[in-house]
Amino acid sequence: MCRYTFNPFLKQNPDWTGKSFDFLRNSDMFEFHKSLEGYEATPLVSLPKIADTLGIKAVLVKDESFRFGINAFKALGASYAIYRFLKDRWEGQFAAPFNERSFSDPAVLEKLGSFTFCAATDGNHGRAVAWTAKKLKQSAVIFMPSDTVQARIDSIRSEGAEVLIIDGTFDDCVRTAGQQAKEKGWFEIADTAYEGYMTIPSWVLNGYSTLFREMENEINLNEGPQIDFVFLQAGVGAFAAAGASYYTQRYGKHRPKLICAEPLEAAGFLDSIDFGEGSPIAAKGKMETIMAGLNCGIPSLAAWPILKDSIELFLAISDDYAEDAMRQFAASGVISGEAGASGLAALLALMKDPALADARKKIGIGEHSRVLLVSTEGDTDPENYQKIVRND
Ligand SMILES: Cc1ncc(COP(=O)(O)O)c(C=O)c1O
């Protein structure tokens, strides 16, 4: 099953010059990430078999399961946000510059004092915050919804963080993390922006841009993009907005066509486009999906205006497409988890689902098309991954 909407708000040349878009002018993310221990660009892999089966020219996937050894792209956002947070504090306190080297200098950190960072997560962002805190020898408290699988809890605890389970959804965890941060003097590193809390999530979004920047000499060329369609999966939308702003700022109206993929039961962006009259609203679905990383109901206020201006097609898919995509990735040697495979899931739906025949035609995908996907995670729930891939 799927649902889609061509974006009636789409702008060929979005105007992102206003103050609320200032963060899009940040440009030190790539240099920062390159300075981190263990940094390596993740592989970009061509999948000719999948392209052949779908009748398109090329499918490329950026495999983020290799990112910093934590099996998902998310450390790019949390590390950059915490870097900027510390930089602000240092420069405010000592009126002296703080750069990438300061971030890994124990003497600098000692002078700054100690911090407890907190965040809500359905898995990967929490692990990324915990991973960064551990690197800096600081503490982290991570809030997770009650339907979280044990493997995701364990991987966050393995980074030394405290995990608190909340009886509710991801969005309830976001509220609790914000409240607890205020009460306990912790520092919230959320990946989603809400009224009164915009700066840190904007830095998280900035951080994700590194993965698109890494491809600059391969498919993102000065003379024009070597791809025609980019599929961007959305939970709170920070990842999709990082990709959408990267391509829009780089190529303007000549950008590849951008397609936003969401779970059918947690389609906050598609529902906002369809029913929000130009404003973000909470997803109307049941908030039940195997694509755990995308099981977020409320769009991030930092991501919303970017996606509203630049996404061509919003597409929501059922879990069976994600399972199929995981198997197809596995057959091509890419280990991709439920949310990780959702971009391919949306591509499979677009190319195969009879209900999408008109959408296929209207967007113009076909034998000459080159498609970029991002597998945003590996097997973050290994047991379920094996079950799905083996088709048990
Ligand atoms: C694997 C994976 N892919 C994609 C996303 C979506 O990112 P965002 O919440 O920024 O939309 C997430 C979010 O947790 C994720 O874990």
The ligand as an SDF file (V2000), in Angstrom:
LIG
                    3D

 16 16  0  0  0  0  0  0  0  0999 V2000
   17.9840    4.8970   10.0120 C   0  0  0  0  0  0  0  0  0  0  0  0
   17.2990    6.1910    9.9640 C   0  0  0  0  0  0  0  0  0  0  0  0
   17.0170    6.7130    8.7680 N   0  0  0  0  0  0  0  0  0  0  0  0
   16.3930    7.8950    8.6490 C   0  0  0  0  0  0  0  0  0  0  0  0
   16.0120    8.6040    9.7590 C   0  0  0  0  0  0  0  0  0  0  0  0
   15.2700    9.8600    9.5760 C   0  0  0  0  0  0  0  0  0  0  0  0
   15.9150   10.9910   10.0350 O   0  0  0  0  0  0  0  0  0  0  0  0
   15.0700   12.2230   10.5390 P   0  0  0  0  0  0  0  0  0  0  0  0
   14.4590   11.8420   11.8540 O   0  0  0  0  0  0  0  0  0  0  0  0
   16.0450   13.3270   10.6210 O   0  0  0  0  0  0  0  0  0  0  0  0
   14.0040   12.4500    9.5380 O   0  0  0  0  0  0  0  0  0  0  0  0
   16.2960    8.1010   11.0340 C   0  0  0  0  0  0  0  0  0  0  0  0
   15.9320    8.8210   12.2430 C   0  0  0  0  0  0  0  0  0  0  0  0
   16.1050    8.3730   13.3570 O   0  0  0  0  0  0  0  0  0  0  0  0
   16.9550    6.8540   11.1390 C   0  0  0  0  0  0  0  0  0  0  0  0
   17.2560    6.3120   12.3250 O   0  0  0  0  0  0  0  0  0  0  0  0
  1  2  1  0
  2  3  1  0
  2 15  2  0
  3  4  2  0
  4  5  1  0
  5  6  1  0
  5 12  2  0
  6  7  1  0
  7  8  1  0
  8  9  2  0
  8 10  1  0
  8 11  1  0
 12 13  1  0
 12 15  1  0
 13 14  2  0
 15 16  1  0
M  END
$$$$
